Amino acid sequence: MVISKIELFDELLRNRALLFKALAHPARLQILQFLAETKTCISGDITEVLPLSRTTVNQHLKELKDVGLIQGHVTGVNMNYCLDYNKVKQMKEILSGFLNEIEIPENFCCK
């Protein structure tokens, strides 16, 4: 039986990595910011706010949807995208918790 290298790590780290990977592109960060700023679901074409093609934007939306940071719902011929505020809150807690686990000594110096 062959296992992938990612399976060598515990589930908590794998879940964090999936979430952090979704945040690791400026287009996805801009999509999240845009949805947060509008404070509503966006219906139709979100490509107007990004300097990318529709196909590329759709790929980024899919990445965000796959990790649950956004929700997409079909209404007629349009797709409505919204932030999943519960998941965003959870993401903030996960990121904060992860950073709090990394303790840096006061007099740390790397030469």
PDB file as gemmi writes it, atoms N, CA and C in Angstrom:
CRYST1    1.000    1.000    1.000  90.00  90.00  90.00 P 1                      
ATOM      1  N   MET A   1       0.832  -1.181   0.000  1.00  0.00           N  
ATOM      2  CA  MET A   1       0.000   0.000   0.000  1.00  0.00           C  
ATOM      3  C   MET A   1       0.882   1.252   0.000  1.00  0.00           C  
ATOM      4  N   VAL A   2       0.593   2.167  -0.912  1.00  0.00           N  
ATOM      5  CA  VAL A   2       1.355   3.397  -1.032  1.00  0.00           C  
ATOM      6  C   VAL A   2       0.543   4.540  -0.428  1.00  0.00           C  
ATOM      7  N   ILE A   3       1.197   5.301   0.441  1.00  0.00           N  
ATOM      8  CA  ILE A   3       0.513   6.468   0.999  1.00  0.00           C  
ATOM      9  C   ILE A   3       1.193   7.723   0.470  1.00  0.00           C  
ATOM     10  N   SER A   4       0.405   8.777   0.330  1.00  0.00           N  
ATOM     11  CA  SER A   4       0.988  10.038  -0.128  1.00  0.00           C  
ATOM     12  C   SER A   4       1.723  10.687   1.031  1.00  0.00           C  
ATOM     13  N   LYS A   5       2.647  11.557   0.702  1.00  0.00           N  
ATOM     14  CA  LYS A   5       3.434  12.211   1.741  1.00  0.00           C  
ATOM     15  C   LYS A   5       2.572  13.067   2.657  1.00  0.00           C  
ATOM     16  N   ILE A   6       1.500  13.605   2.140  1.00  0.00           N  
ATOM     17  CA  ILE A   6       0.630  14.438   2.969  1.00  0.00           C  
ATOM     18  C   ILE A   6      -0.014  13.627   4.093  1.00  0.00           C  
ATOM     19  N   GLU A   7      -0.219  12.340   3.849  1.00  0.00           N  
ATOM     20  CA  GLU A   7      -0.830  11.475   4.859  1.00  0.00           C  
ATOM     21  C   GLU A   7       0.114  11.178   6.019  1.00  0.00           C  
ATOM     22  N   LEU A   8       1.365  11.569   5.901  1.00  0.00           N  
ATOM     23  CA  LEU A   8       2.321  11.392   6.987  1.00  0.00           C  
ATOM     24  C   LEU A   8       2.081  12.383   8.126  1.00  0.00           C  
ATOM     25  N   PHE A   9       1.262  13.396   7.863  1.00  0.00           N  
ATOM     26  CA  PHE A   9       0.986  14.431   8.851  1.00  0.00           C  
ATOM     27  C   PHE A   9      -0.397  14.228   9.449  1.00  0.00           C  
ATOM     28  N   ASP A  10      -0.574  14.731  10.668  1.00  0.00           N  
ATOM     29  CA  ASP A  10      -1.873  14.522  11.321  1.00  0.00           C  
ATOM     30  C   ASP A  10      -2.975  15.331  10.642  1.00  0.00           C  
ATOM     31  N   GLU A  11      -4.200  14.942  10.933  1.00  0.00           N  
ATOM     32  CA  GLU A  11      -5.366  15.526  10.272  1.00  0.00           C  
ATOM     33  C   GLU A  11      -5.479  17.031  10.511  1.00  0.00           C  
ATOM     34  N   LEU A  12      -5.140  17.480  11.706  1.00  0.00           N  
ATOM     35  CA  LEU A  12      -5.206  18.901  12.019  1.00  0.00           C  
ATOM     36  C   LEU A  12      -4.307  19.704  11.082  1.00  0.00           C  
ATOM     37  N   LEU A  13      -3.065  19.257  10.908  1.00  0.00           N  
ATOM     38  CA  LEU A  13      -2.148  19.959  10.016  1.00  0.00           C  
ATOM     39  C   LEU A  13      -2.612  19.897   8.563  1.00  0.00           C  
ATOM     40  N   ARG A  14      -3.146  18.761   8.147  1.00  0.00           N  
ATOM     41  CA  ARG A  14      -3.645  18.639   6.762  1.00  0.00           C  
ATOM     42  C   ARG A  14      -4.810  19.590   6.525  1.00  0.00           C  
ATOM     43  N   ASN A  15      -5.721  19.696   7.493  1.00  0.00           N  
ATOM     44  CA  ASN A  15      -6.856  20.605   7.351  1.00  0.00           C  
ATOM     45  C   ASN A  15      -6.406  22.064   7.323  1.00  0.00           C  
ATOM     46  N   ARG A  16      -5.449  22.403   8.181  1.00  0.00           N  
ATOM     47  CA  ARG A  16      -4.912  23.761   8.169  1.00  0.00           C  
ATOM     48  C   ARG A  16      -4.260  24.068   6.830  1.00  0.00           C  
ATOM     49  N   ALA A  17      -3.501  23.124   6.310  1.00  0.00           N  
ATOM     50  CA  ALA A  17      -2.808  23.332   5.041  1.00  0.00           C  
ATOM     51  C   ALA A  17      -3.789  23.571   3.896  1.00  0.00           C  
ATOM     52  N   LEU A  18      -4.890  22.844   3.878  1.00  0.00           N  
ATOM     53  CA  LEU A  18      -5.901  23.051   2.836  1.00  0.00           C  
ATOM     54  C   LEU A  18      -6.483  24.457   2.917  1.00  0.00           C  
ATOM     55  N   LEU A  19      -6.769  24.896   4.124  1.00  0.00           N  
ATOM     56  CA  LEU A  19      -7.314  26.232   4.314  1.00  0.00           C  
ATOM     57  C   LEU A  19      -6.293  27.302   3.929  1.00  0.00           C  
ATOM     58  N   PHE A  20      -5.058  27.135   4.399  1.00  0.00           N  
ATOM     59  CA  PHE A  20      -4.026  28.121   4.100  1.00  0.00           C  
ATOM     60  C   PHE A  20      -3.720  28.159   2.600  1.00  0.00           C  
ATOM     61  N   LYS A  21      -3.798  27.008   1.940  1.00  0.00           N  
ATOM     62  CA  LYS A  21      -3.571  26.958   0.494  1.00  0.00           C  
ATOM     63  C   LYS A  21      -4.616  27.796  -0.240  1.00  0.00           C  
ATOM     64  N   ALA A  22      -5.850  27.751   0.249  1.00  0.00           N  
ATOM     65  CA  ALA A  22      -6.920  28.538  -0.377  1.00  0.00           C  
ATOM     66  C   ALA A  22      -6.652  30.035  -0.240  1.00  0.00           C  
ATOM     67  N   LEU A  23      -5.899  30.419   0.773  1.00  0.00           N  
ATOM     68  CA  LEU A  23      -5.577  31.830   0.991  1.00  0.00           C  
ATOM     69  C   LEU A  23      -4.292  32.259   0.283  1.00  0.00           C  
ATOM     70  N   ALA A  24      -3.630  31.327  -0.376  1.00  0.00           N  
ATOM     71  CA  ALA A  24      -2.285  31.564  -0.894  1.00  0.00           C  
ATOM     72  C   ALA A  24      -2.256  32.128  -2.307  1.00  0.00           C  
ATOM     73  N   HIS A  25      -3.281  32.849  -2.698  1.00  0.00           N  
ATOM     74  CA  HIS A  25      -3.266  33.493  -4.012  1.00  0.00           C  
ATOM     75  C   HIS A  25      -3.930  34.856  -3.890  1.00  0.00           C  
ATOM     76  N   PRO A  26      -3.328  35.910  -4.459  1.00  0.00           N  
ATOM     77  CA  PRO A  26      -3.900  37.248  -4.320  1.00  0.00           C  
ATOM     78  C   PRO A  26      -5.309  37.373  -4.892  1.00  0.00           C  
ATOM     79  N   ALA A  27      -5.626  36.628  -5.936  1.00  0.00           N  
ATOM     80  CA  ALA A  27      -6.977  36.704  -6.506  1.00  0.00           C  
ATOM     81  C   ALA A  27      -8.009  36.191  -5.500  1.00  0.00           C  
ATOM     82  N   ARG A  28      -7.687  35.120  -4.812  1.00  0.00           N  
ATOM     83  CA  ARG A  28      -8.631  34.574  -3.834  1.00  0.00           C  
ATOM     84  C   ARG A  28      -8.776  35.515  -2.641  1.00  0.00           C  
ATOM     85  N   LEU A  29      -7.674  36.137  -2.245  1.00  0.00           N  
ATOM     86  CA  LEU A  29      -7.755  37.116  -1.158  1.00  0.00           C  
ATOM     87  C   LEU A  29      -8.620  38.307  -1.589  1.00  0.00           C  
ATOM     88  N   GLN A  30      -8.463  38.746  -2.822  1.00  0.00           N  
ATOM     89  CA  GLN A  30      -9.263  39.874  -3.304  1.00  0.00           C  
ATOM     90  C   GLN A  30     -10.745  39.501  -3.391  1.00  0.00           C  
ATOM     91  N   ILE A  31     -11.035  38.286  -3.812  1.00  0.00           N  
ATOM     92  CA  ILE A  31     -12.428  37.826  -3.845  1.00  0.00           C  
ATOM     93  C   ILE A  31     -13.023  37.863  -2.441  1.00  0.00           C  
ATOM     94  N   LEU A  32     -12.293  37.342  -1.460  1.00  0.00           N  
ATOM     95  CA  LEU A  32     -12.784  37.363  -0.077  1.00  0.00           C  
ATOM     96  C   LEU A  32     -12.996  38.790   0.420  1.00  0.00           C  
ATOM     97  N   GLN A  33     -12.044  39.676   0.127  1.00  0.00           N  
ATOM     98  CA  GLN A  33     -12.178  41.072   0.534  1.00  0.00           C  
ATOM     99  C   GLN A  33     -13.392  41.717  -0.125  1.00  0.00           C  
ATOM    100  N   PHE A  34     -13.550  41.454  -1.414  1.00  0.00           N  
ATOM    101  CA  PHE A  34     -14.664  42.029  -2.154  1.00  0.00           C  
ATOM    102  C   PHE A  34     -15.999  41.579  -1.572  1.00  0.00           C  
ATOM    103  N   LEU A  35     -16.130  40.288  -1.321  1.00  0.00           N  
ATOM    104  CA  LEU A  35     -17.381  39.775  -0.761  1.00  0.00           C  
ATOM    105  C   LEU A  35     -17.625  40.322   0.648  1.00  0.00           C  
ATOM    106  N   ALA A  36     -16.558  40.498   1.420  1.00  0.00           N  
ATOM    107  CA  ALA A  36     -16.694  41.047   2.775  1.00  0.00           C  
ATOM    108  C   ALA A  36     -17.104  42.522   2.722  1.00  0.00           C  
ATOM    109  N   GLU A  37     -16.529  43.268   1.793  1.00  0.00           N  
ATOM    110  CA  GLU A  37     -16.839  44.694   1.680  1.00  0.00           C  
ATOM    111  C   GLU A  37     -18.262  44.943   1.192  1.00  0.00           C  
ATOM    112  N   THR A  38     -18.745  44.095   0.302  1.00  0.00           N  
ATOM    113  CA  THR A  38     -20.088  44.296  -0.234  1.00  0.00           C  
ATOM    114  C   THR A  38     -21.167  43.924   0.778  1.00  0.00           C  
ATOM    115  N   LYS A  39     -20.815  43.079   1.749  1.00  0.00           N  
ATOM    116  CA  LYS A  39     -21.732  42.655   2.818  1.00  0.00           C  
ATOM    117  C   LYS A  39     -23.034  42.070   2.279  1.00  0.00           C  
ATOM    118  N   THR A  40     -22.963  41.479   1.099  1.00  0.00           N  
ATOM    119  CA  THR A  40     -24.136  40.857   0.500  1.00  0.00           C  
ATOM    120  C   THR A  40     -23.683  39.786  -0.481  1.00  0.00           C  
ATOM    121  N   CYS A  41     -24.623  39.008  -0.964  1.00  0.00           N  
ATOM    122  CA  CYS A  41     -24.302  38.026  -1.992  1.00  0.00           C  
ATOM    123  C   CYS A  41     -24.153  38.738  -3.336  1.00  0.00           C  
ATOM    124  N   ILE A  42     -23.218  38.279  -4.122  1.00  0.00           N  
ATOM    125  CA  ILE A  42     -22.984  38.849  -5.439  1.00  0.00           C  
ATOM    126  C   ILE A  42     -23.622  37.942  -6.469  1.00  0.00           C  
ATOM    127  N   SER A  43     -24.443  38.529  -7.301  1.00  0.00           N  
ATOM    128  CA  SER A  43     -25.102  37.770  -8.351  1.00  0.00           C  
ATOM    129  C   SER A  43     -24.464  38.132  -9.676  1.00  0.00           C  
ATOM    130  N   GLY A  44     -24.155  37.131 -10.460  1.00  0.00           N  
ATOM    131  CA  GLY A  44     -23.617  37.402 -11.784  1.00  0.00           C  
ATOM    132  C   GLY A  44     -22.106  37.375 -11.818  1.00  0.00           C  
ATOM    133  N   ASP A  45     -21.567  38.228 -12.651  1.00  0.00           N  
ATOM    134  CA  ASP A  45     -20.149  38.186 -13.002  1.00  0.00           C  
ATOM    135  C   ASP A  45     -19.290  38.959 -12.013  1.00  0.00           C  
ATOM    136  N   ILE A  46     -18.404  38.258 -11.328  1.00  0.00           N  
ATOM    137  CA  ILE A  46     -17.492  38.882 -10.374  1.00  0.00           C  
ATOM    138  C   ILE A  46     -16.175  39.267 -11.060  1.00  0.00           C  
ATOM    139  N   THR A  47     -16.019  38.889 -12.326  1.00  0.00           N  
ATOM    140  CA  THR A  47     -14.762  39.152 -13.036  1.00  0.00           C  
ATOM    141  C   THR A  47     -14.524  40.633 -13.269  1.00  0.00           C  
ATOM    142  N   GLU A  48     -15.556  41.441 -13.122  1.00  0.00           N  
ATOM    143  CA  GLU A  48     -15.398  42.878 -13.326  1.00  0.00           C  
ATOM    144  C   GLU A  48     -14.481  43.516 -12.281  1.00  0.00           C  
ATOM    145  N   VAL A  49     -14.328  42.884 -11.137  1.00  0.00           N  
ATOM    146  CA  VAL A  49     -13.501  43.445 -10.069  1.00  0.00           C  
ATOM    147  C   VAL A  49     -12.101  42.823 -10.020  1.00  0.00           C  
ATOM    148  N   LEU A  50     -11.819  41.899 -10.922  1.00  0.00           N  
ATOM    149  CA  LEU A  50     -10.519  41.229 -10.944  1.00  0.00           C  
ATOM    150  C   LEU A  50      -9.885  41.345 -12.329  1.00  0.00           C  
ATOM    151  N   PRO A  51      -8.566  41.469 -12.392  1.00  0.00           N  
ATOM    152  CA  PRO A  51      -7.890  41.576 -13.685  1.00  0.00           C  
ATOM    153  C   PRO A  51      -7.602  40.206 -14.313  1.00  0.00           C  
ATOM    154  N   LEU A  52      -8.582  39.308 -14.246  1.00  0.00           N  
ATOM    155  CA  LEU A  52      -8.393  37.942 -14.722  1.00  0.00           C  
ATOM    156  C   LEU A  52      -9.557  37.533 -15.611  1.00  0.00           C  
ATOM    157  N   SER A  53      -9.355  36.495 -16.385  1.00  0.00           N  
ATOM    158  CA  SER A  53     -10.420  35.990 -17.245  1.00  0.00           C  
ATOM    159  C   SER A  53     -11.505  35.321 -16.409  1.00  0.00           C  
ATOM    160  N   ARG A  54     -12.657  35.171 -16.990  1.00  0.00           N  
ATOM    161  CA  ARG A  54     -13.788  34.532 -16.304  1.00  0.00           C  
ATOM    162  C   ARG A  54     -13.438  33.106 -15.889  1.00  0.00           C  
ATOM    163  N   THR A  55     -12.758  32.375 -16.772  1.00  0.00           N  
ATOM    164  CA  THR A  55     -12.382  30.991 -16.467  1.00  0.00           C  
ATOM    165  C   THR A  55     -11.459  30.936 -15.252  1.00  0.00           C  
ATOM    166  N   THR A  56     -10.495  31.823 -15.205  1.00  0.00           N  
ATOM    167  CA  THR A  56      -9.546  31.854 -14.084  1.00  0.00           C  
ATOM    168  C   THR A  56     -10.256  32.229 -12.790  1.00  0.00           C  
ATOM    169  N   VAL A  57     -11.131  33.223 -12.854  1.00  0.00           N  
ATOM    170  CA  VAL A  57     -11.888  33.629 -11.665  1.00  0.00           C  
ATOM    171  C   VAL A  57     -12.747  32.471 -11.176  1.00  0.00           C  
ATOM    172  N   ASN A  58     -13.371  31.763 -12.089  1.00  0.00           N  
ATOM    173  CA  ASN A  58     -14.202  30.618 -11.699  1.00  0.00           C  
ATOM    174  C   ASN A  58     -13.376  29.544 -11.001  1.00  0.00           C  
ATOM    175  N   GLN A  59     -12.136  29.352 -11.440  1.00  0.00           N  
ATOM    176  CA  GLN A  59     -11.261  28.375 -10.768  1.00  0.00           C  
ATOM    177  C   GLN A  59     -10.961  28.823  -9.336  1.00  0.00           C  
ATOM    178  N   HIS A  60     -10.724  30.120  -9.152  1.00  0.00           N  
ATOM    179  CA  HIS A  60     -10.451  30.636  -7.812  1.00  0.00           C  
ATOM    180  C   HIS A  60     -11.700  30.561  -6.926  1.00  0.00           C  
ATOM    181  N   LEU A  61     -12.851  30.850  -7.498  1.00  0.00           N  
ATOM    182  CA  LEU A  61     -14.103  30.721  -6.746  1.00  0.00           C  
ATOM    183  C   LEU A  61     -14.309  29.275  -6.304  1.00  0.00           C  
ATOM    184  N   LYS A  62     -13.990  28.347  -7.179  1.00  0.00           N  
ATOM    185  CA  LYS A  62     -14.126  26.924  -6.843  1.00  0.00           C  
ATOM    186  C   LYS A  62     -13.222  26.553  -5.673  1.00  0.00           C  
ATOM    187  N   GLU A  63     -11.980  27.026  -5.689  1.00  0.00           N  
ATOM    188  CA  GLU A  63     -11.048  26.748  -4.578  1.00  0.00           C  
ATOM    189  C   GLU A  63     -11.620  27.259  -3.254  1.00  0.00           C  
ATOM    190  N   LEU A  64     -12.149  28.468  -3.273  1.00  0.00           N  
ATOM    191  CA  LEU A  64     -12.718  29.045  -2.049  1.00  0.00           C  
ATOM    192  C   LEU A  64     -13.970  28.301  -1.615  1.00  0.00           C  
ATOM    193  N   LYS A  65     -14.754  27.880  -2.586  1.00  0.00           N  
ATOM    194  CA  LYS A  65     -15.978  27.134  -2.278  1.00  0.00           C  
ATOM    195  C   LYS A  65     -15.634  25.752  -1.729  1.00  0.00           C  
ATOM    196  N   ASP A  66     -14.612  25.110  -2.292  1.00  0.00           N  
ATOM    197  CA  ASP A  66     -14.217  23.770  -1.841  1.00  0.00           C  
ATOM    198  C   ASP A  66     -13.811  23.731  -0.374  1.00  0.00           C  
ATOM    199  N   VAL A  67     -13.183  24.808   0.124  1.00  0.00           N  
ATOM    200  CA  VAL A  67     -12.798  24.839   1.540  1.00  0.00           C  
ATOM    201  C   VAL A  67     -13.892  25.443   2.405  1.00  0.00           C  
ATOM    202  N   GLY A  68     -14.985  25.895   1.775  1.00  0.00           N  
ATOM    203  CA  GLY A  68     -16.135  26.378   2.519  1.00  0.00           C  
ATOM    204  C   GLY A  68     -16.128  27.845   2.883  1.00  0.00           C  
ATOM    205  N   LEU A  69     -15.138  28.617   2.393  1.00  0.00           N  
ATOM    206  CA  LEU A  69     -15.093  30.034   2.741  1.00  0.00           C  
ATOM    207  C   LEU A  69     -16.184  30.835   2.047  1.00  0.00           C  
ATOM    208  N   ILE A  70     -16.618  30.361   0.886  1.00  0.00           N  
ATOM    209  CA  ILE A  70     -17.739  31.007   0.207  1.00  0.00           C  
ATOM    210  C   ILE A  70     -18.778  29.949  -0.141  1.00  0.00           C  
ATOM    211  N   GLN A  71     -19.974  30.435  -0.369  1.00  0.00           N  
ATOM    212  CA  GLN A  71     -21.064  29.574  -0.815  1.00  0.00           C  
ATOM    213  C   GLN A  71     -21.504  30.077  -2.181  1.00  0.00           C  
ATOM    214  N   GLY A  72     -21.904  29.161  -3.034  1.00  0.00           N  
ATOM    215  CA  GLY A  72     -22.434  29.527  -4.334  1.00  0.00           C  
ATOM    216  C   GLY A  72     -23.785  28.885  -4.531  1.00  0.00           C  
ATOM    217  N   HIS A  73     -24.751  29.695  -4.929  1.00  0.00           N  
ATOM    218  CA  HIS A  73     -26.110  29.202  -5.135  1.00  0.00           C  
ATOM    219  C   HIS A  73     -26.602  29.669  -6.495  1.00  0.00           C  
ATOM    220  N   VAL A  74     -27.191  28.773  -7.242  1.00  0.00           N  
ATOM    221  CA  VAL A  74     -27.740  29.109  -8.550  1.00  0.00           C  
ATOM    222  C   VAL A  74     -29.118  29.732  -8.368  1.00  0.00           C  
ATOM    223  N   THR A  75     -29.303  30.896  -8.985  1.00  0.00           N  
ATOM    224  CA  THR A  75     -30.597  31.563  -9.001  1.00  0.00           C  
ATOM    225  C   THR A  75     -30.899  31.908 -10.462  1.00  0.00           C  
ATOM    226  N   GLY A  76     -31.786  31.157 -11.054  1.00  0.00           N  
ATOM    227  CA  GLY A  76     -32.065  31.356 -12.477  1.00  0.00           C  
ATOM    228  C   GLY A  76     -30.846  31.019 -13.296  1.00  0.00           C  
ATOM    229  N   VAL A  77     -30.356  32.005 -14.058  1.00  0.00           N  
ATOM    230  CA  VAL A  77     -29.153  31.785 -14.869  1.00  0.00           C  
ATOM    231  C   VAL A  77     -27.897  32.310 -14.187  1.00  0.00           C  
ATOM    232  N   ASN A  78     -28.061  32.918 -13.012  1.00  0.00           N  
ATOM    233  CA  ASN A  78     -26.929  33.503 -12.303  1.00  0.00           C  
ATOM    234  C   ASN A  78     -26.476  32.640 -11.134  1.00  0.00           C  
ATOM    235  N   MET A  79     -25.211  32.794 -10.810  1.00  0.00           N  
ATOM    236  CA  MET A  79     -24.645  32.162  -9.622  1.00  0.00           C  
ATOM    237  C   MET A  79     -24.451  33.265  -8.591  1.00  0.00           C  
ATOM    238  N   ASN A  80     -24.974  33.051  -7.405  1.00  0.00           N  
ATOM    239  CA  ASN A  80     -24.796  33.995  -6.305  1.00  0.00           C  
ATOM    240  C   ASN A  80     -23.684  33.496  -5.399  1.00  0.00           C  
ATOM    241  N   TYR A  81     -22.733  34.370  -5.080  1.00  0.00           N  
ATOM    242  CA  TYR A  81     -21.630  34.015  -4.191  1.00  0.00           C  
ATOM    243  C   TYR A  81     -21.711  34.850  -2.925  1.00  0.00           C  
ATOM    244  N   CYS A  82     -21.535  34.180  -1.796  1.00  0.00           N  
ATOM    245  CA  CYS A  82     -21.557  34.834  -0.488  1.00  0.00           C  
ATOM    246  C   CYS A  82     -20.429  34.272   0.366  1.00  0.00           C  
ATOM    247  N   LEU A  83     -19.943  35.118   1.279  1.00  0.00           N  
ATOM    248  CA  LEU A  83     -19.020  34.602   2.289  1.00  0.00           C  
ATOM    249  C   LEU A  83     -19.790  33.690   3.226  1.00  0.00           C  
ATOM    250  N   ASP A  84     -19.150  32.638   3.670  1.00  0.00           N  
ATOM    251  CA  ASP A  84     -19.703  31.828   4.747  1.00  0.00           C  
ATOM    252  C   ASP A  84     -19.083  32.378   6.027  1.00  0.00           C  
ATOM    253  N   TYR A  85     -19.828  33.260   6.694  1.00  0.00           N  
ATOM    254  CA  TYR A  85     -19.276  33.974   7.845  1.00  0.00           C  
ATOM    255  C   TYR A  85     -18.850  33.039   8.964  1.00  0.00           C  
ATOM    256  N   ASN A  86     -19.547  31.933   9.153  1.00  0.00           N  
ATOM    257  CA  ASN A  86     -19.138  30.976  10.176  1.00  0.00           C  
ATOM    258  C   ASN A  86     -17.787  30.362   9.844  1.00  0.00           C  
ATOM    259  N   LYS A  87     -17.580  30.017   8.578  1.00  0.00           N  
ATOM    260  CA  LYS A  87     -16.306  29.428   8.161  1.00  0.00           C  
ATOM    261  C   LYS A  87     -15.186  30.462   8.236  1.00  0.00           C  
ATOM    262  N   VAL A  88     -15.478  31.716   7.884  1.00  0.00           N  
ATOM    263  CA  VAL A  88     -14.470  32.777   7.978  1.00  0.00           C  
ATOM    264  C   VAL A  88     -14.073  32.984   9.438  1.00  0.00           C  
ATOM    265  N   LYS A  89     -15.056  32.968  10.327  1.00  0.00           N  
ATOM    266  CA  LYS A  89     -14.762  33.093  11.766  1.00  0.00           C  
ATOM    267  C   LYS A  89     -13.897  31.921  12.226  1.00  0.00           C  
ATOM    268  N   GLN A  90     -14.246  30.726  11.777  1.00  0.00           N  
ATOM    269  CA  GLN A  90     -13.468  29.532  12.120  1.00  0.00           C  
ATOM    270  C   GLN A  90     -12.042  29.645  11.575  1.00  0.00           C  
ATOM    271  N   MET A  91     -11.910  30.164  10.341  1.00  0.00           N  
ATOM    272  CA  MET A  91     -10.596  30.342   9.736  1.00  0.00           C  
ATOM    273  C   MET A  91      -9.754  31.305  10.567  1.00  0.00           C  
ATOM    274  N   LYS A  92     -10.355  32.386  11.021  1.00  0.00           N  
ATOM    275  CA  LYS A  92      -9.628  33.350  11.846  1.00  0.00           C  
ATOM    276  C   LYS A  92      -9.126  32.692  13.126  1.00  0.00           C  
ATOM    277  N   GLU A  93      -9.960  31.866  13.733  1.00  0.00           N  
ATOM    278  CA  GLU A  93      -9.566  31.153  14.957  1.00  0.00           C  
ATOM    279  C   GLU A  93      -8.445  30.160  14.677  1.00  0.00           C  
ATOM    280  N   ILE A  94      -8.535  29.453  13.555  1.00  0.00           N  
ATOM    281  CA  ILE A  94      -7.504  28.475  13.189  1.00  0.00           C  
ATOM    282  C   ILE A  94      -6.179  29.174  12.940  1.00  0.00           C  
ATOM    283  N   LEU A  95      -6.211  30.267  12.176  1.00  0.00           N  
ATOM    284  CA  LEU A  95      -4.988  30.998  11.860  1.00  0.00           C  
ATOM    285  C   LEU A  95      -4.379  31.606  13.123  1.00  0.00           C  
ATOM    286  N   SER A  96      -5.214  32.198  13.951  1.00  0.00           N  
ATOM    287  CA  SER A  96      -4.736  32.782  15.199  1.00  0.00           C  
ATOM    288  C   SER A  96      -4.139  31.715  16.110  1.00  0.00           C  
ATOM    289  N   GLY A  97      -4.832  30.585  16.218  1.00  0.00           N  
ATOM    290  CA  GLY A  97      -4.332  29.489  17.051  1.00  0.00           C  
ATOM    291  C   GLY A  97      -3.002  28.955  16.551  1.00  0.00           C  
ATOM    292  N   PHE A  98      -2.887  28.815  15.230  1.00  0.00           N  
ATOM    293  CA  PHE A  98      -1.642  28.319  14.652  1.00  0.00           C  
ATOM    294  C   PHE A  98      -0.495  29.276  14.955  1.00  0.00           C  
ATOM    295  N   LEU A  99      -0.718  30.563  14.751  1.00  0.00           N  
ATOM    296  CA  LEU A  99       0.338  31.540  15.006  1.00  0.00           C  
ATOM    297  C   LEU A  99       0.695  31.612  16.487  1.00  0.00           C  
ATOM    298  N   ASN A 100      -0.282  31.416  17.359  1.00  0.00           N  
ATOM    299  CA  ASN A 100      -0.009  31.412  18.797  1.00  0.00           C  
ATOM    300  C   ASN A 100       0.814  30.198  19.222  1.00  0.00           C  
ATOM    301  N   GLU A 101       0.736  29.112  18.459  1.00  0.00           N  
ATOM    302  CA  GLU A 101       1.517  27.908  18.764  1.00  0.00           C  
ATOM    303  C   GLU A 101       2.994  28.091  18.442  1.00  0.00           C  
ATOM    304  N   ILE A 102       3.304  29.046  17.594  1.00  0.00           N  
ATOM    305  CA  ILE A 102       4.693  29.293  17.208  1.00  0.00           C  
ATOM    306  C   ILE A 102       5.278  30.318  18.171  1.00  0.00           C  
ATOM    307  N   GLU A 103       6.047  29.813  19.102  1.00  0.00           N  
ATOM    308  CA  GLU A 103       6.639  30.684  20.107  1.00  0.00           C  
ATOM    309  C   GLU A 103       8.045  31.076  19.676  1.00  0.00           C  
ATOM    310  N   ILE A 104       8.299  32.370  19.656  1.00  0.00           N  
ATOM    311  CA  ILE A 104       9.612  32.884  19.290  1.00  0.00           C  
ATOM    312  C   ILE A 104      10.236  33.483  20.545  1.00  0.00           C  
ATOM    313  N   PRO A 105      11.408  32.964  20.936  1.00  0.00           N  
ATOM    314  CA  PRO A 105      12.069  33.504  22.130  1.00  0.00           C  
ATOM    315  C   PRO A 105      12.356  35.000  21.968  1.00  0.00           C  
ATOM    316  N   GLU A 106      12.330  35.722  23.083  1.00  0.00           N  
ATOM    317  CA  GLU A 106      12.546  37.163  23.048  1.00  0.00           C  
ATOM    318  C   GLU A 106      13.863  37.558  22.410  1.00  0.00           C  
ATOM    319  N   ASN A 107      14.917  36.864  22.715  1.00  0.00           N  
ATOM    320  CA  ASN A 107      16.236  37.208  22.203  1.00  0.00           C  
ATOM    321  C   ASN A 107      16.638  36.355  21.004  1.00  0.00           C  
ATOM    322  N   PHE A 108      15.654  35.934  20.227  1.00  0.00           N  
ATOM    323  CA  PHE A 108      15.918  35.058  19.087  1.00  0.00           C  
ATOM    324  C   PHE A 108      16.716  35.798  18.033  1.00  0.00           C  
ATOM    325  N   CYS A 109      17.755  35.143  17.559  1.00  0.00           N  
ATOM    326  CA  CYS A 109      18.594  35.706  16.497  1.00  0.00           C  
ATOM    327  C   CYS A 109      19.051  34.570  15.619  1.00  0.00           C  
ATOM    328  N   CYS A 110      18.781  34.670  14.357  1.00  0.00           N  
ATOM    329  CA  CYS A 110      19.197  33.649  13.402  1.00  0.00           C  
ATOM    330  C   CYS A 110      20.323  34.223  12.558  1.00  0.00           C  
ATOM    331  N   LYS A 111      21.450  33.569  12.589  1.00  0.00           N  
ATOM    332  CA  LYS A 111      22.615  34.095  11.849  1.00  0.00           C  
ATOM    333  C   LYS A 111      22.904  33.267  10.649  1.00  0.00           C  
TER     334      LYS A 111                                                      
END                                                                             
